């Protein structure tokens, strides 16, 4: 029977290509070595393939994934078995226990992508996105009643999200995905999952360190106005990465302290930056002043890539890459809606979804 509801790009042939790739095959081999000496159970290759099928076909639950494989002859042949729903949940628990093996597989896939495109990751965009929990997030037992003490997902917390399209902003109950995305390829290089209430600022240095540990030479980090804090500039510059962040209207900005130097001849022009000196050079427009140029120390108000330059504007325009990737992961790769509870399970769900996305992108380069 031919199952027509499967996308041609994500059918059995696509799953087979991923399972035969060196990176996924290595994960299968390493997981097989962790087996105990009891009943053999389902093949590990079939279980890993089931996880890929779930993400590639935007299926929120293992039940629907198993049903798809059961009804799809080509998928059954590719996986070599039709695992049960209970086996799928046991395999998910095994992946959580051996999360280092999954992380090593993700590192290997990203390393192969970097070998294909050595310039990948030079400019990254960082942001956070909401992941509403699969649970009852009502604050009160009833209107005007007592605060709820027991939640179906005790790890989830209340946070705030901005309005998008027809969805209004406000509070939500769940988790938050923080990611660093390559602005050229649109692929995530590093990511973390926290609860909704956790601040986004501490995640920036962690994401940059994770991207660098995977071999990416990050030169520029693009962030939105919510990251406009002195600590972000210090953390990025200490890693020799140029921050591109618009300014919030703080008292110093309202007073005009962020503007270039001026003199009686007009506003001074940008004449280059020196990363070792940690300052940018500004020159009198006519050169009649003495001295004709000055060095301005880099800080939050005066960055090494000045906000008035065309380069800064072109770089900030690339920030949309992380927003687009969040949309693709949520709507094209089944990251939402969440159908798991507790933070470790949510993190595994996110890791498997992104692994499928990265593995497909790598397979496309090898086709």
Secondary structure, DSSP 8 states (H G I E B T S, - for coil): ---TTS-GGGSHHHHHHHHHSHHHHHHHHHHHTT--SS---S-HHHHHHHHHHHHHTT--SHHHHHHHHHH-HHHHHHHSS---HHHHHHHHHHHHHTHHHHHHHHHHHHHHHHHH-TTTTSEEEEEEEEEE-SS---SBSSTTS-B----SSTT-EEEEE--BTTB--EEEEEEEEEEEEETTT--EEEEEEEETTS-SHHHHHHHHHHHHHTT----EEEE-GGG-SHHHHHHHHHTT-EEEE-----HHHHTTTTS--EETTEE-EEEEEETTTTEEEEE-SSS-SSSSEEEEE-SSSS-SS-TTSHHHHHHHGGGHHHHHHHHHHHHTS---S----SHHHHHHHHHHHHHHHHHHHHHHHH-
